[in-house]
Amino acid sequence: MTVLHGDGVSRGVASGKLRFLSRNAQAQPRREAADPEAEAARFDKARGEAIVQLAQLYVETRARLGEEQSLLFKIHQMMLEDLDYRETVTGLIRSEKVCAEYAVDQAAAQFSAMFTQMDDSYMKERAADVLDVSRRVIRLLTGREDDALMEAEPAIIAADDLAPSETARLDRERVLAFITAKGSASSHTAIFARTMGIPAVVGLGDSLLEAYGGREVFVDGTSGEVYVEPDAETMAGLQRRRAAEDERRSYLERFRGREAAAPDGRRVLVCANIGSPADLGAALTGDADGVGLFRSEFLYLGRDDFPSEEDQYRAYREAVEAMGGRTVVVRTLDIGADKQADYFRLPREENPAMGMRAIRICLTRPQVFLTQLRALYRASAHGKLAIMFPMITSVAEVRRIKEICAQARRELEAEGEPFDGHAELGIMIETPAAAIISDLLAREVDFFSIGTNDLTQYTLAADRQNASIEPFCDRHHEAVLRLIRTAVENAHGAGIWAGICGELAADAALTDTFLDMGVDELSMTPGSILEIKARILDR
């Protein structure tokens, strides 16, 4: 028996024969192009055909998994329509005089590397998306299809990684589970697995050997363990674990659709953190009461110029309409620190986490900020939208923000554009300064959302991206909890609500503490929502 250890990203257990997924994914050879313009035309033709295929995949996924889950393939279409992607490919064809498939392969590698190098976990996962759409174009250019995903017999699928489009096509009846060498819990592949109820373990690395193909394996999507040819005693224990997991899943389903209430009877919203409209399906499947944090950075990263007001408006509108009357809290752009976009032309900084980032960029580039605010207010006419501002440290910042918001409303009113003039404005409490003066800040806004990731980092002077100082980054540190309590008490003193949108929101060990503090909302990754609802309702 061999035990492999990875990250469990979709709960559940399964046993069966292991089958490796093979595909025609080798690097494309460099071939000189006698006629670069003809190669550019070949690329455009294949790109158009790929967009048509993605439209069909969108329809099929919508019928199978629902409207929300299918949105990813709209995003994939947008990637292929993106001017920066198209110009990168055609630029390589013309400047290096190479064939189209080689240029697509090289462009995919460039964009994938850019996303992979970002510290933000959501943006890292976009690397898989750009590889997925590029591989589709290459298949059309070369005329070679990947091996079939399915065989007649049910099996556990293994691969280096699974693309979102591959995962969406998996047959739940014939795929017992899947395991991969790469991947993370925030990937669309993992989200699809959870939606489809397929146990999954990712991040197995070099321990996942092709020699295990054809062997009997047991996958635990909860613990992240994979047992290759378990012995009889281990198998008996694993079967008991399977029974316990089935019982737990049934238990959590009892809380679906129920409103979470604190001991004093007040309602506590349990919401989702998402990174783009493509994540809305996971939020709804997870039983979210709303979106407590919609990161807007996806609109700014991976491109060579600022997104237009219209592009932003469509994305925000899509989110509020999909949530059907539930509040969507959009965080204004949080570029800087670990999330960089070259066209912002930000100066190099020794300590970017404390430098020109987030609201500081917005206030020093008011036209960029105004464009986003106009798009947000326009989207507010289509659902319940709230606007949240990150990295606040002073009352003066908040007052300047409100002035620019008022300017956006005046412009839209003059143009006859509909918007919700009462859309809530809130701030993130993620610096010690904001927590300490939260009594003053609470008089200026409609709500607080406490970003515990940065609040912990700044309070403890412990870089959360530095793995070597992880032992010194105590997320339960009393100093952090005191600052949270101070912010909540000051919010309530001013008659506004306070939520938590950092990782601590999903920490069941602190749920009771937060309820005792009077926290009104907890926002987290969609997969944790039922767990926290159960914790609140079954105290």
N, C-alpha and C positions, 0 to 999 in steps of 0.2 A: 504494500500500500504506500502511495505517495500523497502527501498533502501539500497543495499549493495555496498561497495566501495572496489575495488581492483585495479590491474594494467592492463590497456588496452594494449595488446601486438599484436593484429591484428585488424586493423581498420575496421570499418563497424558496422552496426546495424542489429539486428534481433529480432523477437518476435515469441513466440511459447510455447508449453508445455515443462516443465522441466522434464527430465528423468535422474535419477541417474544411473551411470554405476556401476554395482556390479561385483565383480570378486573374484576368490578364491585366495586371497592374504594374508590369515592369516599366522601368524608365524608357522613354521614347528615344531612339537613336537620332543623333543629329544628321540630317540629310540636307544637302545644299539645294536651294530652290533656284531653278533656272529663270523662273518668272515669279518674283515675289508678289506681284499684284494678283496673279492667279491663285497663289497660296492664301493671300488675304481674303480673296473671294470664297475659297474653299472653307476657310474658318467661319466666315459670316454665314455661309449656308448651313454648316454643321451647328453653329450656335443657334440659328433660327429653328432648326429641327429639334434641338435640345429643349428650347423653350416650349415648343409644342408638346414634347414628351412630358415635361414637368407640369404643364397645364392638365394633361390627362392624369398624371399621378396625383395631382391635387384633387381632381374629381373622384378618383378611386379611393384615395385616403379619406376624403370627406365622407364618402358613403360608408366606409369601413370603421373609421375611428372618430368621425365627427368633424364639424367645421373647424374647431379650434386647432386640432392636431394637424389638419391639412395646411394650415397657414404657412408652415415652414417652406412648403414648395412654392408658395408665392415669393417668399424671400429668396429662394434659389433662382427663380426667374429673374428677380431684380438684380441678383449678382451677375447673371449673364448679360443683362441689359446695362449694367453699370459702365459708364464711359471710361473710367480708369482701367477696369479690367480689359475692356475691348482694345483700348489704345496700347496697353502694355503688350498684349499678344501681337497686334498688328505692327507695333513698333519693333518688336523682336524680329518678326518676319522680314520687315523692310530693311532694318539696320544691319542684321546679321545674315540676311539672305538665306533663311532656313525654312524648312517645311512647317506647315501649320501645326501638326501634332507635336513636334518638338517645341515650338513656341508656346503652345498651350501648357505643355508639361513644365516648362521653365517658369512661365508666369504663375502657374499654380504653386510651384515650390516657393517662389518669392512671396506671394501673398500668405501662404501657409506659415512660412518662417516668421513673417511679420506678426501674425496673430499669436503664434506659439510663444514668441518672446515677451508678450505682454504678461504682466503679473495678474491682471484681472482674470479670474477663472472663466467668466462668461466669454470674454474675448478670445481666450485660448481655444475655446471650443469652436470658434468660427473657422479655425484651420481645417477641421474636418469637413465643413460645408463647402469651402472653396475647392478642396480636393475632390469632393463628391461631384460637384457640377463640372469640374474640369475633366474628370474621368469620363463623364457622360459624353462630353464633346469629343474626346479622343476616340471613344468607341465608335462614334459616328464617322469620324475621319478615317479610321483604319478599317472599319467594317468588321471588327472582331468583338463579339459579345463575351461577357464574363460567363463563367460556368454557372449553371442553374443553381439558384439558392436552395432549391428543395429536391429531396429524393423521396421515394415512396414511403420509406420507413421513418417513423419518428426518431429524432436524434437530438443530441445536444451539440449546438454549432460552436465551433472555435475559429477564431481569426485573429490576425494581427490587430485589426480594428474593424468595426462595422460602420459603414456610412449611413446617415439618416435614411436615405432613400432605400437602402437595402433592408434596414430594420423595419421600415413601414411595410415592406412586401413580405415579411416573414409570416408564415402560416402557423397560427397559434396551435393548430391541431398536430402539426408535424415538428414544430420546434419546441422541445421540452424546456430548454434554457439556452443561454449563450454565454460564452466566456471569451475575453479578449486580452491581448497583451497590453494594449494601450487603452486610453479613454478615462473619463471621470464621471462623477455623479451629476454634473451640471450639463452634460452633453445632451443633444436632442436624441441621440441613440438611447441613452439611459432613460430619458423621459418617455420615449415611445415604449420601451420595455415595461416601465411602470404602468403606463396606460393600458397596455395589452395584457398585463398580468403575467409577463414572462420573467422568471427568475434570471438574474444576470450578475456576473462578476467581471469587473474590468481591472486593468492595471496589474495583470499578473506578470508582466515583463518577460524576462528571459526564461522564467521557470515553465512557461507554456511551450512544451516541445511537441513537434509534429509526430514524434515517436508514440505519443499517447493516442493518436488517431486510431479508432476502432476498438478502443478499450472501454470498459464499463467505468463511468464516473458518476459521482454524486456532487451536485452543486448546491451550495447554501448561499442564496442571494442576500441573506441577512448578515451573516458573519463574514462573508467574503472568502470562505474556504471552499476549495475544490478537492475532492478525494478521488484519486485515481485507483481503481480496483480496490475499494475498501474491503477489509476482512469482515467476517461474519459478525464479530462483536461490535465493530465500529458501525456496520450497516444497521444493526439493531438500534443503536443509539441514534443514528441519523433518521431512522424511521420515526422514532419518538419525537425527534425535533420537527419532522415534517408535520406530525399530528399537532404539536404545540403551535406551529406557525399557522396552520389552518384555523386553529381555535382563536389565535390572536387576531387574524384577519377578520374573522366573523365578529369578534368583539369590537374592533374599531369601526366596522360598518354600522354598528348600532348608533354611532354618533353622527353619521352623515346626515346633513340637512338640519341638524339641531343647532340652536343658538347657544353659544357658550355664555354662562353667567357666573359672576363672582359670588362668593358666599353672601355678600350683602344684597344680592339680587340684581345688580346692575349688569348690563350686557357687556361682554368683552369680545371685540371683533378679532377673529383669527384670519389674517390675510396673507397674500402671497407676495414674495419678491420676484420680479421678472426682469429680463434684460432686453426683450423685444416683443412685438406682437406674436411672434412664433411660439412664445412660451405661454400664451393665454390658455391653450388647451390644458397644459399641466395645472394651471391655477384652478380652472373649472373642475377638472377631474379630481383635483385634490380637495375640493369642497371649500374653496376660499370664500370668505365673506366680502372680499374686495381685493384690490391690489394696493398694498401699503407702500411699495417701492417699485416704480417703473423707471429703470435706469435709461436715460435718453442717450447715453454715449454711443450706442450702436449706430446712431444716425450720423455720427461725426467721424468714427474710426473706419479705417480701411478704404479711404477715398482720398482724392487729391484736391478737393475744394469743399467749402462749406455747403451743407445741405440747404436746399431752398426752403422757403416757408411752406410751399405746397407739399414737398416731400415730407416734411415734419407733420404738417396738418393731417395728411392721410394716415400716417402711422399712429398718431394720437387718437384720431377719430376711430380707427379700427379697434383700438384697445377699449375705448369707452363703450362703443357699440357692442362689442363681444361680451362685456361684463354685464350687460343688461340691467342697468340701473344701480349696480354696486359701484362704490367709489373707486376711482383709479387715481392714486397719488403719483404724479410724475415729478421726478427729481430733475431739475434743470442741469444743464451739462456739467459734468464733473471731470473734464479733461485736465491733464497735468499729472504729476507724480508718476504712477505706473502706467497711465493711459496717455500715450503721446500720438499726436497727428502732425506730420511735418508741416502742413500748410498753415498751422497756427503760428509757426515760426517763433516758438517759445525759446527764450534764452536757456543755455545749459546752466544747470544749477547743481551745487554741491549737495543740497538736501531738498530735492523736489517735493517731498511729502509735506514740507513746511514752506513751500515756495509759491510760485505763481500757478495756482490751480483753482478749479471750481468757481466759486462766486467771485473770486478776485479777478479772474479772466473776464467774467461777465461785466463787472463794474468798470473795468478798464477798457473794454471793447463793447460799449453799449449798443452798437448797431447789431452785433452778433446776438446779443442778449435780447434785443427788441424783436428780432426776427423769430426767435424761439417763443417768446411770450405771445406774439401775435398768433402763431400757429396753435399754441396751447389754448388760448382764449377762443379761437375759432372752433377747435375740437370740443370745447366745453358746451357748445350748443347741441351736441349729439348725445350727451350722457353726463354722468356725475364725475367731474374731473376736479382734482385739487392740485395745486402747484406748490412744490417744496424746494427750498433753496439750501444747498450744502455749504459746509465750511464757514459758518457764521461765527464771528467773534465780537461784534459790537452792535449797539443800537443804531449807530450812524449808517452801517451797512444796510440794515433792514429798512430804514427810512428811505435810503436812495433806491433800493429795490422797489419799494412801493411807488415811488415817483415814476420809475420806468414802466411799471405795470399800469399805472394810471395813463401814461402816454399811449401805451398799446391799446387800451380800452377806448381812449378818445379817437385814435386813428380809425379803429374798426367801426366805431359808431358813426363817424363822418363818412365812411365808405359804405354804410348800410349793411355791414357784415354782422350776422347774428352771433351772439356770445352770451355766456352766463356772467352777468356783472357781479354775481355774488359767489363766484367760485372761491373756495377757501384758499388762503395763502398760509403756508407754514414754513418752518425752518427746521433744519436738522441740528440737534444738540450732539455734536461730535468733537467739540473742543472743550477743555476744562473752562476756558473763558466763558463760553456760552452757558455752561451749566451754572457757573458761579453767579452770573448776572441774569439768570433765567427769569427772575422776578421782573426785571426791566424789559426783557425781550417779550415776555408773555403779554404785555400790554399792547404790543405792536402787531401780533399775528393771530391766526385762528387755531393753530395747533402746533405741537412739537412732535417730532419723530426722532427718537434717540438712536443715533448710529453707534452701537456699542463697539464695533470693530475699531474705528478711529478713536473713539473716546478712550478705549483701553490703551491703544498705542500711545496717544499723547499724554495720558495721565501717568502711565508707568515708564515713559521714555523708552519704550521697547518696540522697535521696528517690527511690525507684524509680518513683513516679507522676509525677515532674517531668521531662518530655521535654527541657527546656532544659539539664539537667545530665547527660544521657545520656553525653556524652563523658568525664565524670569517674567514671562508674560501670563500672569495669573488672571484669567478672565473673571474669576470670582473675587477678585481683590476688593477689600472693604472700601478702598478709596473710590473705585469705580461704582460700586453699589450706592455709596453715599451721594455721589454726583447724580446718579439716576434718580434717587429718591428726591433730592433737592429740586431737580427739573420737574418731576411729576407734581410735587406739592405746589411749586410756584405756578405751574400751568393751571391747576385746579383753583388756586387762589385768585387767578385772573379770569376764571370761567371758561377756559379752553381745554381741549382734550390733549392727551399725551400718549404716544405709542412708542414701541421699540421695533426697529427694523434691522438691527444687527444680528449676528449669529446667536447671541444670548437669547433672542426671542424663542428659538427652537430648543433651548436647553431646558429639558423637563425638570432638572434639579433646581431650577430657579423659578419655575412657573408660580409656585405658591408665594414666593418672595415678591414677585411682580404684582400678583393679585393683591397682596397685603399692602403694597405701595399705592395701589389704586390705578395701575396702568390700564388704559382704556382699549388698547389695541396691541396685538402682537403680530408682526409680519415676518415671514420666513420662507424658506424654500417650500414649494408646494407639497413635496412628499412628506413633510413633517406636520402638516396641518391637522390631520385626523388624530395623530398621536397627541398633540397639544390639546385639541378639543376634548379628547378622552381624559387627559390629565385634569382639565378644568372641571368637567362635568361629573367625574367619578372620584371626587375627593373624599 
